[in-house]
């Protein structure tokens, strides 16, 4: 599939901003905890949330007629209307300044920081960088960079990203990459992207061999894993996807200690690195 991108038009989105608000409720924290297979407890006002609870807040909500064929809101609006069909969360970076708490009224101020088109081995890629600041009444809580990549359907469905095999993990946990886990995470983040729950669409329309494990879900699992190993919440966490993980066989969370903190990665059932991360 050949698509001509009007890069000047797409880059005119740089500098666009939006601010949205949401409230952290006991129910939202409880549902996120059980999705991550952690004890639900009985969250009360003032209780700290999990590290990436803000990804469940204030998702785009449009009527059904406002959705594209992939289940996402139709192109345009705050994000530039990149005409490449496959859209993935490629990576990002988080810096925590304060914990979010049950009862917080959270504001997310977002800005399009950059739009870049590259020609790679798998064809044309368009990268959109979004900066977010997540704040409460106490002040700024999280700084975040989000990297989104758009690509065509000519790219290999199984992914062609490569990474040098990391060192042997000092710590490893197994996670069942089940359709129920993927559905639950889509539900609590109000993510309608069909690649995470519609197997027929995945295979017949986008050419994938199965449902795709969300990038943010992998990052959440790794960040929580890092917190358990460090014995504290990380101050920073950077991550990038190098190949997709599909549902079915268990995936693993892996980590080794570094001078700065931890190197972490998810791996598929063949041991191939899929998301790389650093926590400090």
C-alpha positions as CSV (number, residue, x, y, z in Angstrom):
1,X,0.0,0.0,0.0
2,X,1.5,3.3,-1.1
3,X,0.4,6.4,0.8
4,X,1.6,10.0,0.2
5,X,1.9,12.0,3.4
6,X,1.5,15.7,3.4
7,X,4.1,16.3,6.1
8,X,3.7,20.1,6.1
9,X,0.0,19.6,6.8
10,X,0.6,17.1,9.5
11,X,3.3,19.2,11.2
12,X,0.8,22.1,11.4
13,X,-0.6,20.1,14.4
14,X,2.6,20.8,16.4
15,X,1.8,23.0,19.3
16,X,-1.9,22.1,19.5
17,X,-3.1,21.6,23.1
18,X,-6.0,20.2,25.0
19,X,-6.8,19.9,28.7
20,X,-9.1,17.2,30.1
21,X,-10.3,16.4,33.6
22,X,-11.3,13.2,35.4
23,X,-11.9,12.0,39.0
24,X,-10.1,9.0,40.5
25,X,-12.8,6.8,42.2
26,X,-12.5,3.8,44.4
27,X,-14.1,1.7,41.7
28,X,-11.5,2.7,39.0
29,X,-8.6,1.8,41.3
30,X,-10.2,-1.5,42.4
31,X,-10.8,-2.5,38.7
32,X,-7.3,-1.7,37.7
33,X,-5.8,-3.7,40.6
34,X,-7.8,-6.8,39.8
35,X,-6.9,-6.5,36.1
36,X,-3.2,-6.5,37.2
37,X,-4.0,-9.6,39.3
38,X,-3.4,-7.7,42.6
39,X,-5.6,-7.7,45.7
40,X,-8.5,-5.3,45.1
41,X,-8.8,-4.1,48.7
42,X,-11.4,-1.4,49.6
43,X,-9.8,1.8,48.3
44,X,-10.7,4.9,50.3
45,X,-10.2,8.7,49.8
46,X,-6.6,9.7,49.9
47,X,-5.2,6.2,49.1
48,X,-2.4,6.1,46.5
49,X,-3.2,4.6,43.1
50,X,-1.1,2.3,41.1
51,X,1.7,3.9,39.1
52,X,0.0,4.3,35.7
53,X,-3.6,4.8,36.9
54,X,-3.7,8.0,34.9
55,X,-3.9,6.0,31.7
56,X,-7.4,5.0,32.7
57,X,-8.5,8.6,33.1
58,X,-10.3,10.9,30.6
59,X,-10.0,8.7,27.5
60,X,-11.4,10.1,24.2
61,X,-15.2,9.3,24.2
62,X,-17.1,9.8,21.0
63,X,-20.4,8.3,19.7
64,X,-20.2,5.1,17.7
65,X,-20.6,7.0,14.4
66,X,-17.5,8.9,15.3
67,X,-15.3,5.8,15.3
68,X,-13.0,4.7,12.4
69,X,-13.0,1.1,11.1
70,X,-10.3,0.2,13.6
71,X,-12.4,1.2,16.6
72,X,-10.4,4.3,17.4
73,X,-12.0,7.8,17.1
74,X,-11.8,8.9,13.5
75,X,-8.6,10.6,12.5
76,X,-8.2,14.3,13.1
77,X,-9.1,16.4,16.1
78,X,-6.3,16.7,18.7
79,X,-4.0,14.2,17.0
80,X,-3.0,14.8,13.4
81,X,-5.0,12.9,10.7
82,X,-2.1,10.5,9.7
83,X,-3.6,8.4,6.8
84,X,-1.5,5.3,7.6
85,X,-3.8,2.5,8.9
86,X,-1.9,0.9,11.8
87,X,-1.5,3.0,14.9
88,X,0.5,1.8,17.9
89,X,1.8,3.3,21.1
90,X,5.5,2.9,20.5
91,X,7.0,4.1,23.8
92,X,7.4,6.9,26.1
93,X,8.8,8.3,29.4
94,X,7.3,8.9,32.8
95,X,8.5,11.1,35.6
96,X,6.6,10.9,38.9
97,X,6.6,14.0,41.2
98,X,3.7,13.1,43.4
99,X,1.3,10.1,43.8
100,X,-2.2,10.2,42.5
101,X,-4.8,9.4,45.1
102,X,-8.4,8.3,45.3
103,X,-10.6,11.3,45.2
104,X,-8.2,13.5,43.2
105,X,-9.6,15.7,40.4
106,X,-6.9,15.1,37.8
107,X,-6.2,17.4,34.9
108,X,-4.2,16.2,31.9
109,X,-2.7,19.1,29.8
110,X,-1.4,17.7,26.5
111,X,0.6,19.2,23.6
112,X,1.6,17.9,20.2
113,X,5.4,18.2,20.5
114,X,6.6,16.8,17.1
115,X,5.5,15.0,13.9
116,X,8.2,13.2,11.9
117,X,8.0,10.9,8.9
118,X,10.7,8.3,8.3
119,X,11.3,5.7,5.7
120,X,12.3,2.4,7.4
121,X,12.9,-1.1,6.3
122,X,9.2,-1.8,6.7
123,X,8.1,1.3,4.7
124,X,6.8,4.7,5.7
125,X,6.5,5.5,9.4
126,X,5.0,8.6,11.0
127,X,5.9,9.3,14.6
128,X,3.8,11.7,16.7
129,X,5.2,12.8,20.0
130,X,2.8,14.1,22.7
131,X,3.8,15.7,26.0
132,X,1.5,15.4,28.9
133,X,1.4,17.1,32.3
134,X,-0.9,15.4,34.9
135,X,-1.8,17.6,37.8
136,X,-4.0,17.5,41.0
137,X,-5.0,20.2,43.4
138,X,-1.6,19.6,45.1
139,X,0.3,20.5,41.9
140,X,2.1,18.7,39.1
141,X,2.1,14.9,39.7
142,X,3.5,13.3,36.4
143,X,5.4,14.5,33.4
144,X,4.9,12.1,30.4
145,X,6.2,11.8,26.8
146,X,4.1,9.6,24.6
147,X,5.4,8.3,21.3
148,X,2.8,7.1,18.8
149,X,3.8,5.4,15.5
150,X,1.6,5.0,12.4
151,X,2.5,2.6,9.6
152,X,1.1,0.8,6.6
153,X,-0.2,-2.7,6.3
154,X,2.7,-3.7,4.1
155,X,4.9,-3.9,7.2
156,X,5.3,-7.4,8.6
157,X,2.4,-8.2,10.9
158,X,4.6,-10.1,13.3
159,X,6.9,-7.2,13.7
160,X,10.4,-6.9,12.5
161,X,11.9,-5.0,15.4
162,X,15.1,-6.4,16.7
163,X,17.0,-6.0,19.9
164,X,20.1,-7.6,21.2
165,X,19.1,-10.3,23.7
166,X,19.3,-8.8,27.2
167,X,21.5,-10.3,29.9
168,X,20.0,-13.3,31.7
169,X,17.3,-12.0,33.9
170,X,18.0,-11.7,37.6
171,X,14.2,-11.6,38.2
172,X,11.4,-13.0,36.1
173,X,7.6,-13.3,36.4
174,X,5.2,-15.0,34.0
175,X,1.9,-13.3,32.9
176,X,-0.9,-15.1,31.2
177,X,-1.6,-13.1,28.0
178,X,-5.3,-14.1,27.9
179,X,-8.1,-12.5,25.9
180,X,-9.8,-11.8,29.2
181,X,-6.8,-9.7,30.4
182,X,-6.7,-7.8,27.1
183,X,-10.5,-7.2,27.2
184,X,-10.4,-6.0,30.8
185,X,-7.5,-3.6,30.1
186,X,-9.4,-2.2,27.0
187,X,-12.5,-1.8,29.2
188,X,-10.9,0.1,32.1
189,X,-9.0,2.4,29.6
190,X,-12.1,2.7,27.3
191,X,-9.9,1.6,24.4
192,X,-11.9,0.6,21.4
193,X,-9.0,-0.4,19.2
194,X,-10.1,-3.7,17.7
195,X,-6.6,-5.3,17.6
196,X,-6.9,-6.0,21.3
197,X,-10.2,-7.9,21.3
198,X,-11.6,-8.6,17.8
199,X,-9.6,-11.7,16.6
200,X,-11.4,-11.8,13.2
201,X,-10.5,-8.1,12.5
202,X,-6.9,-8.7,13.6
203,X,-6.4,-11.6,11.3
204,X,-8.5,-10.6,8.3
205,X,-8.1,-6.8,8.2
206,X,-4.7,-6.1,9.7
207,X,-2.9,-9.4,9.1
208,X,-1.9,-10.2,12.6
209,X,-1.7,-13.8,13.9
210,X,-3.6,-13.0,17.1
211,X,-4.8,-10.3,19.5
212,X,-2.1,-7.8,20.4
213,X,-1.1,-7.1,24.0
214,X,-1.4,-3.4,24.6
215,X,1.8,-1.4,24.8
216,X,0.5,0.5,27.9
217,X,-0.5,-2.7,29.6
218,X,3.1,-4.1,29.1
219,X,4.5,-0.8,30.4
220,X,2.2,-0.9,33.4
221,X,3.2,-4.5,34.2
222,X,6.9,-3.6,33.9
223,X,6.6,-0.4,36.0
224,X,4.7,-2.2,38.8
225,X,7.4,-5.0,38.6
226,X,10.1,-2.4,38.9
227,X,8.4,-0.9,42.0
228,X,8.2,-4.3,43.7
229,X,11.9,-5.0,43.0
230,X,13.1,-1.5,44.0
231,X,11.0,-1.5,47.1
232,X,9.7,1.9,46.2
233,X,7.9,3.7,43.4
234,X,10.3,4.5,40.5
235,X,11.1,8.2,40.0
236,X,11.4,7.7,36.2
237,X,10.5,5.0,33.7
238,X,11.2,5.0,30.0
239,X,10.0,2.3,27.6
240,X,9.9,1.4,23.9
241,X,8.3,-1.4,22.0
242,X,10.5,-3.4,19.6
243,X,8.0,-6.1,18.5
244,X,4.4,-7.0,19.3
245,X,3.3,-9.7,21.7
246,X,0.2,-11.7,20.8
247,X,-2.3,-13.4,23.1
248,X,-2.0,-17.1,24.0
249,X,1.3,-18.3,25.5
250,X,2.5,-16.5,28.7
251,X,4.7,-13.5,28.4
252,X,7.5,-12.8,30.9
253,X,8.5,-9.8,32.8
254,X,12.3,-9.6,33.2
255,X,14.8,-7.4,35.1
256,X,18.4,-6.9,35.9
257,X,20.0,-4.4,38.3
258,X,22.0,-1.5,36.9
259,X,24.0,1.3,38.5
260,X,21.0,3.7,37.8
261,X,18.3,1.3,38.8
262,X,16.8,-1.5,36.6
263,X,16.8,-2.6,33.0
264,X,13.5,-4.4,32.3
265,X,11.9,-6.1,29.3
266,X,8.9,-8.1,28.3
267,X,9.6,-11.3,26.3
268,X,7.3,-13.5,24.3
269,X,7.1,-17.3,24.7
270,X,10.2,-17.7,22.5
271,X,12.2,-15.4,24.7
272,X,12.4,-12.5,22.2
273,X,12.5,-9.0,23.8
274,X,9.3,-7.1,22.9
275,X,9.3,-4.0,25.2
276,X,12.5,-2.6,26.7
277,X,12.4,-0.3,29.7
278,X,14.6,1.5,32.3
279,X,13.5,2.4,35.8
280,X,15.3,4.5,38.3
